[in-house]
Amino acid sequence: MGNDDMRTHVVMPRSLVDAVDELVGQRRRSQFVTEAVQRRVAQLRRDKALSETAGILRPEDHPEWATPELVSAWVRASRSQDEERFQRKLGGRSAE
């Protein structure tokens, strides 16, 4: 265990513990559970962020995203602008 690690008591169904042990072995159980919990925490944080920010981009404020065709045109224009900025920074030199 590292300096920031701590022991905790977690109650899980025996069948779940057995399944974990069968897949990764008893000696890797903590690592497996840690990684699973990390993924779930990240997912819940994403869900919360999406929930909190849903609707902040109003359709009337972004008519360029009204249809798939307009979105494609917007992406192409944005990429073209990025390429132009990149070429200016290179000063005419080749990127290769």
N, C-alpha and C positions, 0 to 999 in steps of 0.2 A: 504494500500500500504506500502511496505517496504521501507527502506532507498534508495535502489538502483533501485527502480521502478520509472518509469516515464510515464506520460500520453503522448499519441500520437494520432494523428488523422489518421484514416485509412478509406478509402472509399471502401465499398463493396456493391455488389448488394443487394437490399432489400430482395430478395428471399433467398439469402444465410444467411443473418442475421436472417430472420424468421426461417429458417431450424435449425440454431444453437440454437436459443431460444426455439424452439419446443423440441429439444433433451435434452438440458441441463438447460434451463431457463435463463432469462436475467441476473440474479445475478451471474451466472457462465460463462457468455460469455467471459470475459477477460481471465479467466483461460483456457477455451477451446481454444481460439485463441492462447494464449501463448504456450500451449502444441503442437498445430498443427504446429506453426511456428518453435518451437524447433525441432520437428521431421523432418521438411522439411530442416532446416539448417543442421542438422546432415546428412541427405541424400545427400545434395549437397556437403558437405565436403567430404563424402565417395566417391562420384562420381569424385570429383576433384582429390583426392588422388589416386584413381584407374587410372584415366586418366594420371596423372603425372608419375605413376610408371609402366604403361603398357609396357611390353617388356624388363624390366630390367633383367629378368631371361631368358637367352637365352637357347633354347633347347639343344644346343651342350654342354653347361656348366653343364647340369643336365640330363645325360642319364638315371639316375635312375627313372626319371619321364616320360619316353618316352611312356609307355603303362600302361593301368590300372593294369595289373599284376605286373609290376615293381614298380608301386606306392604302391600297397598293400604290396609287399615284403619290400619296404623301410619303410613303416609305422610299420610293424611288427618288423623289426630290431630296429627301433628307440624306440619303446615301450619296447622291451626286454632290450635295453641298459638303459632306464630309470628305469626299475624294478631292474636291477643289481645294479645301483647306489643307489637306495632306500634301497635295502637289505644291501649294504655295510654300509650305514649311520646308519641303525638300529643295526649293529653289530651282526647280527644273531638273534636278538629278533623278535618276531612275531609282526606284525602291529596291531593285534587285542587286 
